């Protein structure tokens, strides 16, 4: 099975928040992130987050 590495740059608080959410779900951080990425609504939520970030930073 082939694998790919996903590298993210996160602010200081996000890793702790992800760990807390994973712990509440009884999952490892890796499993929690993968589950989040494969959700049916991920594409829509990701696009909305990108749009909001662009509005915040004034990008077009």
Secondary structure, DSSP 8 states (H G I E B T S, - for coil): -----------TTHHHHHHHHHHHTT--HHHHHHHHHTSTTHHHHHHHHHHHHHHHHT--
